[in-house]
């Protein structure tokens, strides 16, 4: 196995491989994606975003919500 490095843009979920590598790369590859930091990754990082605190401050309102009884939990196992 050998590594090839290049920069490209993802278009419609597809990563375009440069022409110079297409003939030498086996169609079965392992991909490691290194993306630049963005607002979205910082916003949802575990260090800066605590979902439990957010849900406690603004609980979800679900129509016809019924908590599961302890007996029902054990019946599922």
C-alpha positions as CSV (number, residue, x, y, z in Angstrom):
1,X,0.0,0.0,0.0
2,X,1.2,3.5,-0.8
3,X,-0.1,7.0,-0.1
4,X,-1.1,9.6,-2.6
5,X,-1.9,13.2,-1.5
6,X,-3.8,15.8,-3.4
7,X,-6.3,18.6,-2.8
8,X,-9.7,18.6,-4.4
9,X,-13.3,19.7,-3.8
10,X,-16.1,17.3,-3.0
11,X,-18.9,17.7,-5.6
12,X,-22.2,15.9,-5.0
13,X,-20.5,13.6,-2.5
14,X,-17.8,12.6,-5.0
15,X,-14.0,13.1,-4.7
16,X,-12.4,13.6,-8.0
17,X,-9.0,11.8,-8.4
18,X,-6.5,13.8,-10.5
19,X,-5.8,12.3,-14.0
20,X,-2.1,11.6,-13.1
21,X,-3.2,9.1,-10.4
22,X,-6.1,7.4,-12.2
23,X,-4.0,4.8,-14.1
24,X,-1.8,3.9,-11.2
25,X,-4.4,3.6,-8.4
26,X,-6.1,0.3,-7.7
27,X,-9.9,0.8,-7.7
28,X,-10.0,-0.6,-4.1
29,X,-8.6,2.2,-1.8
30,X,-8.7,3.2,1.8
31,X,-9.7,6.8,2.2
32,X,-8.7,9.1,5.1
33,X,-10.4,12.4,4.8
34,X,-8.7,15.4,6.4
35,X,-11.0,18.4,6.2
36,X,-10.3,22.0,7.1
37,X,-12.0,23.2,10.3
38,X,-15.3,25.0,9.7
39,X,-18.0,26.6,11.7
40,X,-20.1,23.4,11.6
41,X,-17.3,21.2,13.0
42,X,-16.6,23.7,15.8
43,X,-20.3,24.1,16.6
44,X,-20.8,20.4,17.2
45,X,-17.5,19.4,18.7
46,X,-17.9,17.6,22.0
47,X,-15.8,20.2,23.8
48,X,-18.0,23.2,22.9
49,X,-21.4,21.6,22.6
50,X,-23.2,19.8,25.4
51,X,-26.4,18.3,24.1
52,X,-27.6,17.4,27.6
53,X,-27.4,21.0,28.7
54,X,-29.2,22.1,25.6
55,X,-32.0,19.6,26.0
56,X,-32.4,20.4,29.7
57,X,-32.8,24.1,28.8
58,X,-35.1,23.5,25.9
59,X,-36.7,20.0,26.1
60,X,-38.2,18.5,23.0
61,X,-42.0,18.6,22.9
62,X,-43.4,15.4,21.5
63,X,-47.1,14.8,21.0
64,X,-48.5,11.8,22.8
65,X,-45.2,11.1,24.6
66,X,-45.4,8.3,27.1
67,X,-42.3,7.4,29.2
68,X,-41.3,3.7,29.1
69,X,-42.1,1.9,32.3
70,X,-39.4,-0.1,34.0
71,X,-41.2,-3.3,33.3
72,X,-41.5,-2.6,29.6
73,X,-37.7,-2.0,29.4
74,X,-37.0,-5.4,30.8
75,X,-39.6,-7.1,28.6
76,X,-37.6,-5.9,25.5
77,X,-34.4,-7.7,26.6
